[in-house]
Amino acid sequence: MLNVTGNKSAAARIRIAKRIAQELQEGTVVNLGVGIPTLIQNYLKPDSKVYLQSENGLLGIGPTPPPEEIDMDLISASKHPITFGEGASIFSSSDSFVMIRGGHIDVAVMGALQVSQTGEIANWAVPGQDILGVGGAMDLVANAKKIIIAISHVAKDQSPKIVKELTYPTSGIRQAEMIVTEKAVFRIENGQLRLDELSSDTTLEEIQKLTEAEFIVSEKLKTMAVD
Amino acid sequence: MENIIHCEKLKSAEDAIKWIRHGDHVLVGGFGLCGTPFTLIDTIAESDHARELTIISNNLGEAGKGLGKLLISKHIKKAIGSYFTSNRDAVKAWKSGELEIELIPQGTLAEAIRAGGAGIAAFYTKTAVGTQLAEGKEERVFNGERYLLQRGIRANVALIKALKADTMGNLIYSKTARNFNPMMATAADLVIVEVDEIVEVGTFAPEEIVTPHNYVDIVVLNDRYEKVGGEYVERHRK
């Protein structure tokens, strides 16, 4: 039984990653957060010319090395071993955040605990739990040119993650532009949440049931095109 | 070892850490365990003359590794950094009231250290506006956008890790082990660098050098850790 749920959730994560991979334009600089976003790299075409930035001081993350080539002096912000991608460069943490805070990151893809209907993000702390880590989340939220949220449509306890108002601590006043779940794609324009795509295995009724936030449905509502 | 290299800044780790005083603020380089001055940290953990330290570092290593050792040896009073959840001992010590923690977003931390080293007292940033981490911080509006004031950070001592030093103390770093180390080298009264190797002046081309020699006061050779399978592991000690 556990296995079935596990596979289902892995498939959901892969679907989200594949859909976001389609969204990343050639020649852009992208920061991928921990969790589902890190999977996206596996679904970028080898010639995608998407340059992945890592906040510990690297532009140009390459594929995961085979075990015999692991060098723990070369890691991602998730502290996993990586390699250099095409045209990679190394810089200090302060230069890395010049890139992030100076608005030189085209797209930041991040996970979240909740997103509000205006696109406000909660992705660093759970109420009632210890608040002992923030990392670069708030820097990315405040300063990336575009933010895509990669989340499962509902939490493990089936509660909606796309909500009217955040009940978890906010990561900043800056709002996301896009939300991709295993069931739907939303965009946020002028503070308005809009459903643009539905996966082939869901219905509008189900989305309405599983989404607490108020949203409008696009006149050009499409099926999410991922295999 | 037929060529003995003469480096005036070279000291043993034991001698180097004698400069750290009780209650000092200490910047420590590294991101997780990557770019960590392991030999210096272990030497402090074994000594008793400077405790109650305020450690400014992105993390506190991992449980029992890197700065995690200094936590177990009870040398740390307070930690200032961006992410402590990856060390379960830090979480425990904070819960029991043994450790104070000040959380600063990673970019704000990096820039605060850079500012400290550059003689900039404080700066404004959009990061963390409207969040719990903005509490008690001055806010100001520039061009219609909200910003938070963050003071620059300096410390009494910086402990950093570079791959190699030349005999003057010019430094180069290994890959992403650079991280916070170059800024920290500029932001303390005393800068102690741990390196894997010391080479003759002229070995590095001027454009290769990341930290110029004038920032470096003391050079210590890493004689406790070696790289095995891409990872720094403790050598068996005599």
Interface residues (C-beta under 8 A of the other chain):
Chain A: S54 E55 N56 G57 L58 E69 I70 D71 M72 D73 L74 I75 A77 K79 P81 I90 F91 S92 S93 S94 S96 F97 I100 R101 A125 D130 I131 L132 G133 V134 G135 G136 A137 M138 D139 A142 N143 P169 T170 S171 G172 I173 R174
Chain B: F31 G32 L33 C34 G35 N58 S82 Y83 F84 T85 S86 A90 V91 W94 K95 I101 L103 I104 P105 Q106 G107 T108 A110 E111 I113 R114 T125 K126 T127 A128 V129 G130 T131 Q132 L133 R146 Y173 S174 K175 T176 A177 R178 N179 F180 N181 P182 M183 V210 G229 G230 E231 Y232
